[in-house]
Amino acid sequence: MRTVLILALVAGITAPMSGAVILKQPKANEVAVTVAYSGKGAVDTTHEIWVFLFDTPNIGQGVRPLAVQTIKKSGDATTFRNVTHDPVYVAVAYDDKGDYDGNLAPPPTGTPIAYYTVASKPAAAPVKTAAGAKINLTFSDTLRTH
């Protein structure tokens, strides 16, 4: 009887509570990116946030991304799976005009952009993918493409 009571207590303590949210941690070679845009304009199905993964911190003209995904609501996340490079660098662009396709070309002149950075360093920071990565990036419309 005592063993049954102890097992019941252990099961009750370790079982997730009903309605509890368990956040999924990224697996190895995954990068989960949460992006919030605080500039002018709404993020929606027409005005998306484009999220890019690069294998170099030298992001600019002529540098092609490894992968591209979109976010349709500010504060949402996207996960890049099966990432083959380590580290990677993350850049984002807000489609303020509603006519940009990040799969076809770099963001047009004047597009709000940002890079994942750490501390006060302005350069893109490396994101380690070997153990899975989860990053948050908040940006506005103060930095724009030239």
KASUL-V899235 format. One record per pair of residues at least 24 apart in sequence whose C-alpha atoms are under 8 Angstrom apart, sorted by the first residue. I is the first residue (numbers start at 1). J is the second residue. D is the distance in Angstrom with one decimal. If there is no record, write none. Layout:
# KASUL-V899235
I:J:D
I:J:D
This chain:
# KASUL-V899235
25:132:7.8
25:134:7.7
26:79:7.9
26:132:4.9
26:133:6.1
26:134:6.7
27:131:6.6
27:132:4.8
27:133:7.9
28:129:6.3
28:130:5.1
28:131:4.4
28:132:4.2
28:133:8.0
29:81:6.4
29:82:5.3
29:83:4.9
29:84:6.8
29:129:4.8
29:130:5.2
29:131:6.6
29:132:5.4
30:79:6.7
30:80:5.5
30:81:4.6
30:82:6.0
30:83:5.9
30:129:6.0
30:130:7.9
30:131:8.0
30:132:4.9
30:133:6.3
31:79:5.5
31:80:5.1
31:81:6.8
31:83:7.6
31:129:6.3
31:132:5.9
31:133:4.7
31:134:5.9
31:135:7.7
32:77:6.7
32:78:5.8
32:79:4.2
32:80:6.3
32:132:8.0
32:133:6.0
32:134:4.6
32:135:6.3
33:77:5.3
33:78:5.4
33:79:6.2
33:134:6.0
33:135:5.1
33:136:5.9
33:137:7.4
34:75:6.2
34:76:5.6
34:77:4.0
34:78:6.5
34:134:7.9
34:135:6.3
34:136:4.7
34:137:6.2
35:71:7.8
35:74:6.4
35:75:5.2
35:76:6.1
35:77:6.3
35:136:6.0
35:137:4.9
35:138:5.7
35:139:7.9
36:74:4.6
36:75:4.2
36:76:7.2
36:137:6.4
36:138:4.7
36:139:6.5
37:74:5.5
37:75:7.3
37:94:7.8
37:138:5.9
37:139:5.2
37:140:5.5
38:138:7.3
38:139:6.1
38:140:4.8
38:141:7.6
39:139:7.3
39:140:4.1
39:141:4.9
39:142:7.8
40:140:7.7
40:141:7.0
41:96:6.8
42:74:8.0
43:72:5.8
43:73:5.1
43:74:5.7
43:94:8.0
44:72:4.6
44:73:5.6
45:72:5.3
46:72:8.0
46:95:7.9
46:98:5.1
46:99:7.6
47:72:7.3
47:94:6.9
47:95:4.9
47:96:5.7
47:97:6.9
47:98:4.8
47:99:8.0
48:72:5.0
48:73:7.5
48:94:6.0
48:95:5.4
48:96:7.9
48:98:7.6
49:73:8.0
49:74:7.9
49:92:6.6
49:93:5.6
49:94:4.5
49:95:6.3
50:92:5.4
50:93:5.1
50:94:6.3
50:95:7.5
50:102:6.4
51:90:7.1
51:91:6.0
51:92:4.6
51:93:6.8
52:90:5.7
52:91:5.2
52:92:6.0
53:88:6.3
53:89:5.6
53:90:4.9
53:91:6.7
54:88:5.6
54:89:5.0
54:90:6.4
54:91:7.9
55:85:6.5
55:86:7.7
55:87:7.0
55:88:4.9
55:89:6.2
56:88:6.9
56:89:6.4
57:89:6.0
57:123:7.2
57:124:5.4
57:125:7.1
57:126:7.5
58:124:7.9
61:106:7.3
68:102:7.1
68:103:6.6
83:129:7.2
85:129:7.5
86:127:7.5
86:128:5.7
86:129:5.4
86:130:6.6
87:126:5.5
87:127:5.2
87:128:4.6
87:129:6.1
88:126:5.6
88:127:5.2
88:128:6.7
88:129:7.3
89:115:7.9
89:116:7.1
89:124:6.2
89:125:6.2
89:126:5.3
89:127:6.0
90:115:5.8
90:116:5.4
90:124:7.2
90:125:7.9
90:127:7.8
91:115:4.3
91:116:6.2
91:124:7.8
107:145:7.2
108:145:7.0
109:144:7.4
109:145:5.1
109:146:5.1
110:144:5.1
110:145:5.0
110:146:6.2
111:141:8.0
111:144:5.1
111:145:5.4
112:140:7.0
112:141:4.8
112:142:6.9
112:143:5.7
112:144:4.4
112:145:6.7
113:139:7.6
113:140:7.9
113:141:7.2
113:143:5.8
113:144:5.5
113:145:6.7
114:139:6.2
114:143:6.7
